[in-house]
Amino acid sequence: MIILTTRSNFRPKEYAQNSTFFKLTGFDEKARNEYLFKVVQDDRNVAERLKQRLDESPVLGEFILVPLFFAMYAHITYERDDQVMFDSVTKFFRYMISCFHSHLGNKPNNNKDMYQSLEKAHESLEELAFDGLSGKKEKNIWSKEEMCANLGQSIFEYYLDIGILVSEEVRRITDEPGISDSEHIQDVTEVRFYHKLFCEWYAAHYLSKHLNGLSETDMARLLKHLDPFNLQYVYRFVCGLNPDVAPTIIAYLKTLHDGDKFAILCLLEKTGDIEQIKETVTELCLETVILSNESSRLLQRSTLQLINIACKLKIPVKCFQIENCLSHIDVPRACILLTSELHIAKLAAIKTLIITEMGREFSLEDAIDLINYFLCCEDLKEVKLECCLLPNVFNDTEMLRKLEQTSLRVLWIPTATWYRLNTAGQWKLRYEKKMLTEDEYHAEVEKFRKEWE
């Protein structure tokens, strides 16, 4: 028997003695580093150089979380060394797609001329991808017969061979009234894109060719069901593929609720200029960057991507505030999980971090997880925990040892009074040596609960 669950606390308490447990943690930094060392045959200097190259390509942050794309990046940068530089997701994806095509064409006994013609003949694939993403209900699986009818047999087999499309034999059971016994169970072949980003790539090609000359009304109708949060790379790819239509896309995004920051990402895709990226992100980071529960998921995601670019480029962020949207710390992944289910990896280049959780009471365990996360963030000098209730005393010796070795200031403002955590795990008044007594702590608790009841 196999049990797959996201709630480990609800697992059965009694197991057979020979039970085996696996925990899926994702393609984290450790896994990426291990793969990188395999690519460079354990040459640490080369591995560090490739990691540095990745840091110099700040816009690829989310791409490398996909194992296939990270593997492609690792091999491309290792084999081409300093000949390639990716300053936009469009440039990276275009180069990666060309590698898929050339790899198949270079195999022995393959007809290169035929493959080169098939490589360029993807108009039908573009339309199919766009239709799949732009309907009221997103479509990501097609029958083999439907796919062949749309693409033609030769193009279908070609994109299957290079790995952009994948097929799977499945058994369908139909219980509709009037179905004969012979039709009740059917073995069919289903086809899908290997990864959704391939579908977004070809849909973006379709859009980049059909947006020219459209009125605002017609464009809005064409983009009506393309949600920028779920399909952000369609928009970014369009701006990279066809800079002439990018201003139209950017203007459209700015009309959407919370679309301004996402429009910045599309603008950066259009230019692909590292210096302009630095200038734009630097200007954004001069003021406090706020992530709030009142922000849409699109705004939250766009803000986090811009923060990630700032961290990659070592652009100092004056202050980053997370307001009423923190869920918990994902300890194994060392990241903050938001109530929107987005996550914030270890931050760099952030000087001050403000956590505002109005009326929330943190347990000792949750508070320790928070502070351990703060201690993992490079360049972080000050943390302010506002409008929340924290434990009176911290007794985690390992956490306190790390705190003593840093210059990080942990400040707590439950209501009006400011406190600072010392290396003994106790709160003291911010500018005084006086410690918060147990009676004073209980008075703060009473005052806090009265204010937020």
C-alpha positions as CSV (number, residue, x, y, z in Angstrom):
1,M,0.0,0.0,0.0
2,I,1.2,3.5,-0.8
3,I,0.1,6.6,1.2
4,L,0.7,10.1,-0.3
5,T,-0.1,13.0,2.0
6,T,0.7,16.6,2.6
7,R,-0.4,16.3,6.2
8,S,2.2,14.2,8.0
9,N,0.5,14.7,11.4
10,F,-2.5,12.7,10.1
11,R,-0.6,9.6,9.1
12,P,-1.7,6.3,10.6
13,K,0.0,5.7,13.9
14,E,0.7,2.1,13.4
15,Y,2.9,0.8,10.5
16,A,4.3,-2.5,9.5
17,Q,7.9,-2.8,10.7
18,N,9.3,-2.8,7.1
19,S,7.5,0.5,6.1
20,T,9.6,2.9,4.1
21,F,9.1,6.7,4.3
22,F,10.1,9.4,1.8
23,K,9.8,13.1,2.2
24,L,9.6,15.2,-1.0
25,T,11.3,18.6,-0.3
26,G,11.6,19.9,-3.9
27,F,14.5,20.8,-6.0
28,D,16.2,22.9,-3.3
29,E,19.6,24.6,-3.3
30,K,21.3,21.5,-2.0
31,A,19.9,19.4,-4.8
32,R,20.9,22.0,-7.4
33,N,24.5,22.1,-6.0
34,E,24.8,18.4,-6.1
35,Y,23.7,18.3,-9.7
36,L,26.1,21.1,-10.6
37,F,29.0,19.2,-9.2
38,K,28.1,16.2,-11.3
39,V,28.1,18.3,-14.4
40,V,31.5,19.8,-13.7
41,Q,32.9,16.5,-12.5
42,D,33.4,17.7,-8.9
43,D,35.6,20.7,-10.0
44,R,34.7,23.1,-7.2
45,N,36.2,26.2,-9.0
46,V,34.2,25.6,-12.1
47,A,31.0,25.0,-10.0
48,E,31.5,28.3,-8.2
49,R,32.0,30.1,-11.5
50,L,28.8,28.6,-12.8
51,K,26.9,29.6,-9.7
52,Q,28.3,33.1,-10.1
53,R,27.0,33.2,-13.7
54,L,23.6,32.3,-12.4
55,D,23.7,35.2,-9.9
56,E,24.6,37.5,-12.8
57,S,21.4,36.4,-14.5
58,P,18.9,37.7,-11.9
59,V,15.7,37.2,-14.0
60,L,16.2,33.4,-14.0
61,G,15.3,33.0,-10.3
62,E,12.1,30.9,-10.7
63,F,13.3,29.0,-13.8
64,I,16.0,27.2,-11.9
65,L,13.5,25.7,-9.5
66,V,12.4,23.4,-12.4
67,P,14.9,20.5,-12.5
68,L,14.8,20.3,-16.4
69,F,15.5,24.0,-16.8
70,F,18.3,24.1,-14.2
71,A,19.9,21.1,-15.9
72,M,19.8,22.8,-19.2
73,Y,21.2,26.0,-17.7
74,A,24.0,24.0,-16.0
75,H,25.0,22.2,-19.2
76,I,24.7,25.3,-21.5
77,T,26.9,27.5,-19.3
78,Y,29.4,24.8,-18.7
79,E,29.8,23.8,-22.3
80,R,29.6,27.4,-23.7
81,D,31.5,29.0,-20.8
82,D,31.5,32.8,-21.3
83,Q,29.8,32.8,-24.7
84,V,26.3,33.1,-23.4
85,M,24.7,35.6,-21.0
86,F,21.0,35.5,-20.2
87,D,19.5,38.8,-19.1
88,S,15.9,37.9,-19.8
89,V,13.8,34.8,-19.5
90,T,13.0,35.0,-23.2
91,K,16.6,34.8,-24.3
92,F,17.2,31.8,-22.0
93,F,14.1,30.0,-23.2
94,R,14.8,30.7,-26.9
95,Y,18.3,29.3,-26.5
96,M,17.1,26.3,-24.6
97,I,14.5,25.5,-27.3
98,S,17.2,25.7,-29.9
99,C,19.3,23.2,-27.9
100,F,16.4,20.7,-28.0
101,H,16.2,21.0,-31.7
102,S,19.9,20.8,-32.4
103,H,20.3,17.8,-30.1
104,L,17.8,15.8,-32.1
105,G,19.3,17.0,-35.4
106,N,22.8,15.9,-34.4
107,K,21.8,12.3,-33.7
108,P,23.2,9.8,-36.3
109,N,21.1,8.9,-39.3
110,N,18.7,11.9,-38.8
111,N,17.7,14.1,-41.7
112,K,18.9,17.5,-40.7
113,D,17.3,19.3,-43.6
114,M,13.9,17.8,-42.7
115,Y,14.3,18.6,-39.0
116,Q,15.3,22.2,-39.7
117,S,12.1,22.7,-41.7
118,L,10.0,21.1,-39.0
119,E,11.7,23.3,-36.3
120,K,10.3,26.4,-38.0
121,A,6.8,25.0,-38.8
122,H,5.2,25.5,-35.4
123,E,2.3,27.9,-36.3
124,S,-0.2,25.2,-35.6
125,L,1.4,24.4,-32.3
126,E,1.3,28.1,-31.4
127,E,-2.5,28.3,-32.0
128,L,-3.2,25.0,-30.2
129,A,-1.2,26.3,-27.2
130,F,-3.0,29.6,-27.2
131,D,-6.4,28.0,-27.5
132,G,-5.6,25.7,-24.6
133,L,-4.6,28.6,-22.3
134,S,-7.1,31.2,-23.3
135,G,-10.4,29.3,-22.9
136,K,-12.7,29.8,-19.9
137,K,-11.3,26.5,-18.6
138,E,-7.6,26.0,-19.2
139,K,-6.9,22.9,-21.3
140,N,-3.6,21.1,-20.9
141,I,-4.3,17.6,-22.2
142,W,-5.2,16.5,-25.7
143,S,-6.0,13.2,-27.3
144,K,-3.4,11.9,-29.7
145,E,-6.0,12.0,-32.5
146,E,-6.9,15.7,-31.7
147,M,-3.2,16.6,-31.6
148,C,-2.4,14.9,-34.9
149,A,-5.4,16.6,-36.5
150,N,-4.2,20.0,-35.4
151,L,-0.5,19.6,-36.1
152,G,-0.2,16.9,-38.7
153,Q,1.5,13.6,-38.1
154,S,5.1,14.6,-38.9
155,I,5.1,17.7,-36.7
156,F,3.4,15.8,-33.9
157,E,6.1,13.1,-34.0
158,Y,8.9,15.6,-34.3
159,Y,7.9,17.5,-31.1
160,L,7.3,14.2,-29.4
161,D,10.9,13.1,-30.3
162,I,12.6,16.2,-29.0
163,G,10.6,16.1,-25.7
164,I,8.5,19.2,-25.8
165,L,5.4,17.0,-26.1
166,V,4.9,13.8,-24.1
167,S,2.3,11.1,-24.5
168,E,0.9,8.6,-22.1
169,E,-1.3,5.6,-22.4
170,V,-4.3,5.8,-20.0
171,R,-7.4,3.9,-19.3
172,R,-10.7,5.8,-19.2
173,I,-13.8,4.5,-17.6
174,T,-17.1,6.0,-18.8
175,D,-20.4,5.5,-16.9
176,E,-22.6,7.7,-19.1
177,P,-26.1,6.3,-19.8
178,G,-26.4,4.5,-23.1
179,I,-22.7,3.5,-23.3
180,S,-22.2,0.0,-24.6
181,D,-20.1,-2.6,-22.7
182,S,-17.4,-2.3,-25.4
183,E,-17.1,1.5,-24.8
184,H,-17.3,1.4,-21.0
185,I,-13.5,1.0,-20.7
186,Q,-11.2,2.6,-23.3
187,D,-7.5,2.7,-23.7
188,V,-6.5,6.1,-25.1
189,T,-3.3,8.1,-25.7
190,E,-3.2,11.5,-24.0
191,V,-0.7,14.2,-25.1
192,R,0.5,17.2,-23.1
193,F,3.4,19.6,-23.0
194,Y,6.3,18.3,-21.0
195,H,6.1,21.5,-18.8
196,K,3.5,24.3,-18.8
197,L,6.2,26.8,-19.7
198,F,6.5,25.2,-23.1
199,C,2.8,25.8,-23.7
200,E,3.2,29.4,-22.5
201,W,6.2,29.8,-24.9
202,Y,4.2,28.8,-28.0
203,A,1.1,30.7,-26.9
204,A,3.3,33.8,-26.6
205,H,4.4,33.3,-30.2
206,Y,0.8,33.3,-31.3
207,L,0.0,36.4,-29.4
208,S,3.1,38.3,-30.5
209,K,2.0,37.9,-34.1
210,H,-1.7,38.7,-33.6
211,L,-1.6,41.8,-31.3
212,N,-0.3,44.2,-33.9
213,G,-2.9,46.7,-34.9
214,L,-5.6,45.5,-32.5
215,S,-7.9,48.0,-30.9
216,E,-8.0,48.2,-27.1
217,T,-11.4,46.4,-27.1
218,D,-10.2,43.6,-29.4
219,M,-7.0,43.2,-27.4
220,A,-8.9,43.0,-24.1
221,R,-11.1,40.3,-25.6
222,L,-8.1,38.3,-26.8
223,L,-6.4,38.5,-23.4
224,K,-9.6,38.1,-21.3
225,H,-8.9,34.7,-19.9
226,L,-5.1,34.9,-19.7
227,D,-4.7,35.5,-16.0
228,P,-1.3,37.2,-15.5
229,F,-0.8,35.5,-12.2
230,N,-1.1,31.9,-13.5
231,L,0.2,32.7,-17.0
232,Q,2.8,35.4,-16.3
233,Y,5.4,34.0,-18.7
234,V,3.0,34.3,-21.6
235,Y,3.1,38.1,-21.1
236,R,6.8,38.2,-20.4
237,F,7.6,36.1,-23.4
238,V,5.5,38.3,-25.7
239,C,7.4,41.4,-24.6
240,G,10.7,39.6,-25.3
241,L,9.7,38.1,-28.6
242,N,8.1,41.2,-30.1
243,P,9.4,44.5,-28.5
244,D,7.0,46.4,-30.8
245,V,3.9,45.1,-29.1
246,A,5.5,45.3,-25.6
247,P,4.2,48.9,-24.9
248,T,0.7,47.7,-25.7
249,I,1.0,44.8,-23.3
250,I,2.5,46.9,-20.6
251,A,-0.2,49.6,-21.0
252,Y,-2.9,46.9,-20.7
253,L,-1.3,45.4,-17.6
254,K,-1.2,48.8,-15.9
255,T,-5.0,48.9,-16.3
256,L,-5.4,45.7,-14.2
257,H,-5.7,45.7,-10.5
258,D,-2.2,45.6,-8.9
259,G,-0.7,45.2,-12.4
260,D,2.0,48.0,-12.1
261,K,4.8,45.9,-10.6
262,F,4.1,43.0,-13.1
263,A,4.3,45.6,-15.9
264,I,7.8,46.4,-14.7
265,L,8.9,42.7,-15.1
266,C,7.5,42.8,-18.7
267,L,9.3,46.1,-19.4
268,L,12.6,44.5,-18.2
269,E,11.9,41.6,-20.5
270,K,11.5,44.0,-23.4
271,T,14.8,45.7,-22.9
272,G,16.9,42.9,-21.6
273,D,19.4,45.6,-20.5
274,I,21.1,44.7,-17.2
275,E,21.9,48.4,-16.5
276,Q,18.3,49.4,-17.0
277,I,17.2,46.5,-14.8
278,K,19.5,47.8,-12.1
279,E,18.3,51.4,-12.4
280,T,14.6,50.4,-12.3
281,V,14.9,48.0,-9.4
282,T,17.2,50.5,-7.5
283,E,14.5,53.2,-7.8
284,L,11.9,50.8,-6.5
285,C,14.0,49.8,-3.5
286,L,14.7,53.3,-2.3
287,E,11.4,53.3,-0.3
288,T,9.9,50.6,1.9
289,V,8.7,47.7,-0.2
290,I,5.4,46.3,1.3
291,L,3.9,42.9,0.9
292,S,0.3,42.9,2.4
293,N,-2.6,40.6,2.8
294,E,-4.6,43.3,0.9
295,S,-2.4,42.9,-2.1
296,S,-3.5,40.5,-4.9
297,R,-1.5,37.4,-5.5
298,L,-0.3,39.0,-8.8
299,L,1.1,42.0,-6.9
300,Q,2.6,39.7,-4.2
301,R,4.3,37.5,-6.7
302,S,5.6,40.5,-8.8
303,T,6.9,42.2,-5.7
304,L,8.8,39.0,-4.6
305,Q,10.3,38.6,-8.1
306,L,11.5,42.2,-8.0
307,I,12.9,41.7,-4.5
308,N,14.7,38.6,-5.8
309,I,16.2,40.5,-8.7
310,A,17.5,43.1,-6.2
311,C,19.0,40.4,-4.0
312,K,20.7,38.8,-7.0
313,L,22.2,42.1,-8.2
314,K,23.2,43.1,-4.6
315,I,21.0,46.2,-4.8
316,P,20.3,47.3,-1.2
317,V,16.7,47.3,-0.2
318,K,16.1,50.0,2.4
319,C,13.2,48.2,4.1
320,F,10.9,45.2,3.3
321,Q,7.6,44.9,5.2
322,I,5.5,41.8,5.4
323,E,2.0,42.8,6.6
324,N,-0.6,40.4,7.9
325,C,0.2,37.7,5.3
326,L,2.8,35.4,7.0
327,S,1.6,31.9,7.5
328,H,4.7,30.1,9.0
329,I,8.3,29.3,8.5
330,D,9.0,26.3,6.3
331,V,12.0,25.0,8.3
332,P,13.3,22.3,5.9
333,R,13.4,24.8,3.0
334,A,14.4,27.8,5.2
335,C,11.7,30.1,3.7
336,I,8.7,32.1,4.8
337,L,5.4,30.7,3.6
338,L,2.7,33.3,3.0
339,T,-1.0,32.9,3.4
340,S,-1.3,33.2,-0.4
341,E,0.9,30.0,-0.6
342,L,3.7,32.0,-2.1
343,H,7.1,31.7,-0.4
344,I,10.0,33.9,0.4
345,A,13.5,32.3,0.2
346,K,16.4,33.4,2.2
347,L,16.7,37.2,1.7
348,A,19.9,39.0,0.8
349,A,20.6,42.8,0.4
350,I,17.7,43.6,2.8
351,K,18.8,45.9,5.6
352,T,15.6,46.1,7.6
353,L,12.7,43.6,7.7
354,I,9.4,44.4,9.3
355,I,6.9,41.7,10.2
356,T,3.5,43.1,11.1
357,E,0.9,40.6,12.3
358,M,-1.9,42.5,13.9
359,G,-3.3,40.7,17.0
360,R,-1.4,37.4,16.3
361,E,0.2,35.4,19.2
362,F,3.2,33.4,18.3
363,S,4.1,30.2,20.1
364,L,7.7,29.7,21.4
365,E,8.4,27.2,18.6
366,D,7.1,29.5,15.9
367,A,9.0,32.4,17.3
368,I,12.2,30.4,17.3
369,D,11.6,29.4,13.7
370,L,11.2,33.0,12.8
371,I,14.4,34.2,14.4
372,N,16.4,31.3,12.9
373,Y,15.1,32.4,9.5
374,F,16.2,35.9,10.2
375,L,19.7,34.7,11.1
376,C,20.0,32.9,7.7
377,C,19.4,36.2,5.8
378,E,22.6,37.8,4.6
379,D,23.0,41.6,5.2
380,L,20.0,41.7,7.5
381,K,20.7,44.3,10.2
382,E,17.4,44.8,11.9
383,V,14.1,43.0,12.3
384,K,11.0,44.6,13.8
385,L,8.1,42.4,14.9
386,E,5.0,44.6,15.2
387,C,1.5,44.3,16.7
388,C,2.0,40.7,17.7
389,L,2.7,38.7,20.9
390,L,5.9,36.9,21.4
391,P,7.2,34.6,24.3
392,N,8.8,36.3,27.3
393,V,12.0,34.1,27.2
394,F,13.8,32.2,24.5
395,N,15.8,29.2,25.7
396,D,17.1,27.8,22.4
397,T,20.8,27.7,23.1
398,E,21.8,27.2,19.4
399,M,19.7,30.1,18.2
400,L,21.1,32.4,21.0
401,R,24.6,31.3,20.1
402,K,24.0,32.4,16.4
403,L,22.4,35.6,17.6
404,E,25.5,36.4,19.7
405,Q,27.8,35.9,16.7
406,T,25.9,38.5,14.5
407,S,25.0,42.2,14.7
408,L,21.3,41.5,14.1
409,R,18.9,43.5,16.2
410,V,15.6,41.8,16.9
411,L,13.0,44.4,18.0
412,W,9.5,43.7,19.3
413,I,6.7,46.3,19.5
414,P,3.6,44.6,20.8
415,T,1.7,47.9,21.4
416,A,3.6,51.1,22.0
417,T,6.8,50.1,23.9
418,W,9.8,48.9,22.0
419,Y,11.9,45.9,23.3
420,R,15.1,44.4,22.0
421,L,16.1,40.7,22.4
422,N,19.4,40.2,24.1
423,T,21.8,37.2,23.6
424,A,20.5,35.7,26.9
425,G,17.1,35.3,25.2
426,Q,15.4,38.0,27.3
427,W,13.6,41.3,26.3
428,K,14.9,44.6,27.4
429,L,13.8,48.1,26.8
430,R,15.2,49.3,23.5
431,Y,17.5,52.1,24.7
432,E,17.9,50.9,28.3
433,K,19.6,48.0,30.2
434,K,16.4,47.3,32.1
435,M,15.0,43.8,31.5
436,L,11.3,43.1,31.0
437,T,10.2,41.4,34.2
438,E,7.6,38.6,34.3
439,D,5.0,41.0,35.8
440,E,5.6,43.6,33.2
441,Y,5.4,40.9,30.5
442,H,2.0,39.8,31.8
443,A,0.9,43.5,31.8
444,E,1.9,43.8,28.2
445,V,0.0,40.6,27.3
446,E,-3.1,41.9,29.0
447,K,-2.8,45.3,27.3
448,F,-2.2,43.6,23.9
449,R,-5.2,41.2,24.2
450,K,-7.5,44.1,25.3
451,E,-6.4,46.1,22.2
452,W,-7.0,43.3,19.8
453,E,-10.0,41.6,21.3
